[in-house]
Amino acid sequence: MQRRNKSSNVGLLLLLSQIYQVGFNRIPPVTLVTLAVNIFLFLQPLKHLEQTCISVEKCLYMKDWHRLYLSPFHHADDWHLYFNMVSLLWKGINLERRLGSTLFGYIIAVFSVLVGVVYMVLEIVFAELLDDPMYKLSCAVGFSGVLFALKVLNNHYHPGGTSNIMGIQVSNKYACWLELLAIHLLNPRSSFGGHLAGILVGLIYIKSPLKPVMEACAGERNSDGSRSFSYSGYPSYTPRDYNMYTDGLSEEEQFQRAMRNSLNDAGGSSRHYNDGRRPYGFWFPQESYQ
């Protein structure tokens, strides 16, 4: 087990600062544990990223199934980790309070694997439709696919409202689709398939028997079919509180800022890529990551 080459880790420091400002007592347990696991595996990765990223070739053809659950929890750099974990912090607080820790824990565990499975199916479809075998070789890493799935759930359980994405005002119900395109336009090296897989997994959950099955496993339901959970240990938390720690930026605006910081930070890093850009989102290059 070896640590990746060190950079300034400004993104990691900023993430830790925001978690501290939000307050540990405001973060539900599953969200907090998921944050801790991602941060720990960034500092002490179980394997090099080329051994944890997921692709059709490595996972399906070479039967390296460990990648299914390793890939979501490893990140390419500190800004990749920062953006994903800030997004998880907001979604986790909203969803874990709404669904309860048991169900939310099930969702994180199932989605972490299911997103990888759907990602490989999509890459096979893309390879066949576009007659490009490179899709089967594309290796993906990071939690952003799961986050897209959680965004679908968040919009399902908290309907209404709008988002401003690249100057376009859009209903939150459709925001994930526009963000999918926006992120790919902002950074073509991000994995379109990985993010699309997340959206599809979210839709599978809310529109298939998977949702009632997982809800039944998580605990009993009330007579009216609703769920009730007590969170007396967690103070109330509103979007206004969250904006205090994100400068009021939307997720898409945070992505742009994180990308700019990542590219600026590349000048002081000992690691570079052949085309001068660094991986972001769910995508990971074919070159070895040492």
C-alpha positions as CSV (number, residue, x, y, z in Angstrom):
1,M,0.0,0.0,0.0
2,Q,1.6,3.2,-1.1
3,R,0.5,6.8,-1.0
4,R,0.3,8.8,-4.3
5,N,2.8,11.6,-4.8
6,K,2.0,14.5,-2.6
7,S,0.7,17.8,-3.8
8,S,-0.3,20.8,-1.8
9,N,-3.6,19.0,-0.7
10,V,-5.4,22.4,-0.5
11,G,-8.6,20.6,-1.5
12,L,-8.3,18.2,1.4
13,L,-7.6,21.0,3.9
14,L,-10.6,22.9,2.6
15,L,-12.8,19.8,2.9
16,L,-11.7,19.2,6.5
17,S,-12.3,22.9,7.3
18,Q,-15.9,22.7,5.9
19,I,-16.7,19.5,7.8
20,Y,-15.4,21.2,11.0
21,Q,-17.5,24.3,10.3
22,V,-20.6,22.3,9.7
23,G,-20.0,20.4,12.9
24,F,-19.7,16.7,13.6
25,N,-22.9,16.8,15.6
26,R,-24.8,18.0,12.5
27,I,-23.7,15.2,10.3
28,P,-25.7,12.0,10.5
29,P,-23.6,8.8,11.2
30,V,-23.6,7.1,7.8
31,T,-22.8,10.3,6.0
32,L,-20.0,10.9,8.5
33,V,-18.6,7.4,8.2
34,T,-18.7,7.6,4.4
35,L,-16.8,10.9,4.4
36,A,-14.2,9.4,6.8
37,V,-13.7,6.3,4.6
38,N,-13.2,8.4,1.5
39,I,-10.7,10.7,3.2
40,F,-8.8,7.8,4.8
41,L,-8.5,5.9,1.5
42,F,-7.3,9.1,-0.2
43,L,-4.6,9.4,2.4
44,Q,-3.9,5.7,2.6
45,P,-5.2,4.0,-0.6
46,L,-5.5,0.3,-0.5
47,K,-3.9,0.0,-3.9
48,H,-2.7,2.3,-6.7
49,L,-5.5,3.8,-8.7
50,E,-4.8,1.8,-11.8
51,Q,-5.6,-1.3,-9.6
52,T,-8.8,0.1,-8.2
53,C,-10.5,1.8,-11.1
54,I,-13.3,0.0,-12.9
55,S,-13.5,-0.9,-16.6
56,V,-15.1,-3.6,-18.7
57,E,-11.7,-5.1,-19.5
58,K,-10.3,-5.2,-15.9
59,C,-13.5,-6.1,-14.0
60,L,-15.6,-8.1,-16.4
61,Y,-13.1,-9.8,-18.7
62,M,-10.2,-10.2,-16.2
63,K,-12.6,-11.0,-13.3
64,D,-11.1,-8.5,-10.9
65,W,-14.4,-7.9,-9.1
66,H,-12.8,-6.1,-6.2
67,R,-12.8,-3.0,-8.4
68,L,-16.6,-2.8,-8.1
69,Y,-16.4,-1.7,-4.5
70,L,-13.0,-0.2,-4.5
71,S,-13.4,2.3,-7.3
72,P,-16.0,4.6,-5.8
73,F,-14.0,5.2,-2.7
74,H,-10.7,6.2,-4.3
75,H,-10.0,9.6,-5.9
76,A,-7.6,10.9,-8.4
77,D,-6.5,14.0,-6.4
78,D,-7.4,16.3,-3.5
79,W,-9.8,18.5,-5.6
80,H,-11.6,15.4,-7.0
81,L,-12.1,14.3,-3.3
82,Y,-13.1,17.8,-2.2
83,F,-15.9,18.3,-4.8
84,N,-17.3,14.8,-4.3
85,M,-17.3,15.0,-0.5
86,V,-18.8,18.5,-0.3
87,S,-21.6,17.2,-2.5
88,L,-21.9,14.1,-0.3
89,L,-22.1,16.3,2.8
90,W,-25.1,18.2,1.5
91,K,-26.9,15.2,0.0
92,G,-26.1,13.0,3.0
93,I,-27.5,15.4,5.5
94,N,-30.7,15.8,3.5
95,L,-31.3,12.2,2.6
96,E,-30.1,10.5,5.8
97,R,-32.5,12.6,7.9
98,R,-35.3,11.9,5.5
99,L,-34.7,8.1,5.1
100,G,-33.0,7.1,8.3
101,S,-29.4,5.8,8.8
102,T,-30.2,2.2,8.1
103,L,-31.9,2.7,4.8
104,F,-29.3,5.4,3.8
105,G,-26.5,3.0,4.6
106,Y,-28.1,0.3,2.4
107,I,-28.4,2.8,-0.4
108,I,-24.7,3.8,-0.2
109,A,-23.6,0.2,-0.1
110,V,-25.9,-1.0,-3.0
111,F,-25.4,2.1,-5.2
112,S,-21.6,1.9,-4.8
113,V,-21.7,-1.5,-6.5
114,L,-24.7,-1.0,-8.8
115,V,-23.3,2.2,-10.4
116,G,-20.2,0.2,-11.4
117,V,-22.3,-2.6,-12.9
118,V,-24.5,-0.1,-14.9
119,Y,-21.3,1.8,-16.0
120,M,-19.8,-1.3,-17.5
121,V,-23.1,-2.1,-19.3
122,L,-23.1,1.4,-20.8
123,E,-19.5,1.2,-21.9
124,I,-20.2,-2.0,-23.7
125,V,-23.2,-0.4,-25.4
126,F,-21.2,2.7,-26.3
127,A,-18.4,0.5,-27.7
128,E,-20.8,-1.5,-29.9
129,L,-22.9,1.5,-31.1
130,L,-19.9,3.7,-31.9
131,D,-17.7,0.8,-33.0
132,D,-15.0,2.0,-30.6
133,P,-13.4,-0.7,-28.3
134,M,-11.7,2.1,-26.2
135,Y,-14.9,2.4,-24.2
136,K,-14.2,-1.1,-22.8
137,L,-10.7,0.0,-21.7
138,S,-11.8,3.3,-20.1
139,C,-11.1,3.0,-16.3
140,A,-13.2,5.0,-13.9
141,V,-12.7,6.0,-10.3
142,G,-14.4,8.2,-7.8
143,F,-17.7,8.7,-5.9
144,S,-19.4,11.0,-8.4
145,G,-21.5,8.2,-10.0
146,V,-23.0,7.5,-6.6
147,L,-23.6,11.2,-6.1
148,F,-25.6,11.5,-9.3
149,A,-27.7,8.6,-8.1
150,L,-28.2,10.4,-4.7
151,K,-29.1,13.6,-6.6
152,V,-32.0,11.7,-8.3
153,L,-33.2,10.5,-4.9
154,N,-32.8,13.9,-3.3
155,N,-35.0,15.5,-6.0
156,H,-37.5,12.6,-5.6
157,Y,-37.8,13.0,-1.8
158,H,-37.5,16.8,-1.8
159,P,-39.5,17.8,-5.0
160,G,-39.8,21.4,-6.3
161,G,-37.3,24.2,-6.6
162,T,-35.0,25.2,-9.4
163,S,-31.3,25.3,-10.1
164,N,-29.1,27.7,-12.1
165,I,-26.8,25.7,-14.3
166,M,-24.5,27.6,-16.6
167,G,-26.9,30.5,-16.5
168,I,-29.9,28.3,-17.3
169,Q,-32.7,28.1,-14.8
170,V,-34.1,24.5,-14.7
171,S,-36.4,22.5,-12.4
172,N,-34.5,20.4,-9.9
173,K,-36.4,17.4,-11.4
174,Y,-34.3,17.7,-14.6
175,A,-31.2,19.4,-13.2
176,C,-29.2,16.2,-13.1
177,W,-29.5,15.8,-16.8
178,L,-28.3,19.3,-17.5
179,E,-25.5,18.9,-15.0
180,L,-24.5,15.7,-16.8
181,L,-24.1,17.6,-20.0
182,A,-22.5,20.7,-18.3
183,I,-19.8,18.7,-16.6
184,H,-18.9,16.8,-19.8
185,L,-18.7,20.1,-21.7
186,L,-16.6,21.7,-18.9
187,N,-14.3,18.7,-18.8
188,P,-14.5,16.3,-21.7
189,R,-12.2,13.9,-19.9
190,S,-14.7,13.2,-17.2
191,S,-16.7,10.0,-17.6
192,F,-20.0,10.6,-19.3
193,G,-20.8,7.0,-18.8
194,G,-20.0,7.0,-15.1
195,H,-22.2,9.9,-14.4
196,L,-25.0,8.7,-16.6
197,A,-24.8,5.3,-14.8
198,G,-25.5,7.2,-11.5
199,I,-28.6,8.9,-12.9
200,L,-29.9,5.6,-14.2
201,V,-29.3,3.8,-10.9
202,G,-31.2,6.6,-9.1
203,L,-34.1,6.1,-11.5
204,I,-34.0,2.3,-11.1
205,Y,-34.3,2.8,-7.3
206,I,-37.3,5.1,-7.3
207,K,-39.2,3.4,-10.2
208,S,-38.5,-0.3,-9.6
209,P,-39.2,-2.9,-6.8
210,L,-35.7,-2.1,-5.5
211,K,-37.1,0.8,-3.4
212,P,-39.8,-1.1,-1.5
213,V,-37.5,-4.1,-1.0
214,M,-34.7,-2.0,0.5
215,E,-37.2,0.0,2.6
216,A,-38.6,-3.2,4.0
217,C,-35.1,-4.4,4.9
218,A,-34.4,-1.1,6.6
219,G,-37.3,-1.2,9.1
220,E,-41.0,-1.2,9.7
221,R,-43.3,1.3,8.0
222,N,-46.2,3.2,9.6
223,S,-49.8,2.3,8.9
224,D,-50.1,5.0,6.2
225,G,-47.0,3.7,4.4
226,S,-44.7,6.5,5.6
227,R,-41.6,6.2,7.6
228,S,-40.8,8.0,10.9
229,F,-37.3,8.4,12.4
230,S,-36.1,10.3,15.3
231,Y,-32.9,12.5,15.1
232,S,-32.9,14.2,18.4
233,G,-29.1,14.2,18.4
234,Y,-28.8,16.2,15.2
235,P,-29.7,19.9,15.1
236,S,-31.8,21.2,12.3
237,Y,-29.8,22.0,9.1
238,T,-31.1,24.1,6.2
239,P,-29.8,25.1,2.8
240,R,-29.0,28.5,4.2
241,D,-26.6,26.9,6.7
242,Y,-25.0,25.0,3.9
243,N,-24.5,28.1,1.8
244,M,-22.4,29.6,4.6
245,Y,-19.8,27.0,4.0
246,T,-19.9,26.9,0.2
247,D,-20.1,30.6,-0.5
248,G,-23.6,30.1,-1.9
249,L,-22.2,28.3,-4.9
250,S,-24.3,25.7,-6.7
251,E,-22.7,22.2,-7.3
252,E,-22.0,23.2,-10.9
253,E,-20.3,26.4,-9.8
254,Q,-18.3,24.5,-7.1
255,F,-17.2,22.1,-9.9
256,Q,-15.9,24.9,-12.0
257,R,-14.0,26.5,-9.1
258,A,-12.6,23.1,-8.0
259,M,-11.5,22.4,-11.6
260,R,-9.7,25.8,-11.9
261,N,-8.0,25.2,-8.5
262,S,-7.0,21.7,-9.6
263,L,-5.5,23.0,-12.8
264,N,-3.7,25.8,-11.0
265,D,-2.4,23.3,-8.4
266,A,-1.0,21.1,-11.2
267,G,1.9,23.5,-11.7
268,G,3.2,22.6,-8.3
269,S,2.6,18.9,-8.5
270,S,5.2,16.3,-9.4
271,R,2.6,14.4,-11.4
272,H,1.5,15.5,-14.9
273,Y,-0.4,13.9,-17.8
274,N,0.6,13.8,-21.4
275,D,-2.0,16.4,-22.5
276,G,-1.5,18.7,-19.5
277,R,-4.9,17.9,-18.0
278,R,-5.7,15.9,-14.9
279,P,-8.5,13.4,-14.5
280,Y,-11.7,14.5,-12.9
281,G,-15.1,13.1,-12.0
282,F,-15.4,9.3,-12.6
283,W,-12.8,8.9,-15.3
284,F,-9.3,7.6,-14.9
285,P,-6.6,7.5,-17.7
286,Q,-5.0,4.4,-19.0
287,E,-1.5,5.4,-18.0
288,S,-0.1,4.1,-14.7
289,Y,-0.7,6.4,-11.7
290,Q,2.4,6.3,-9.5
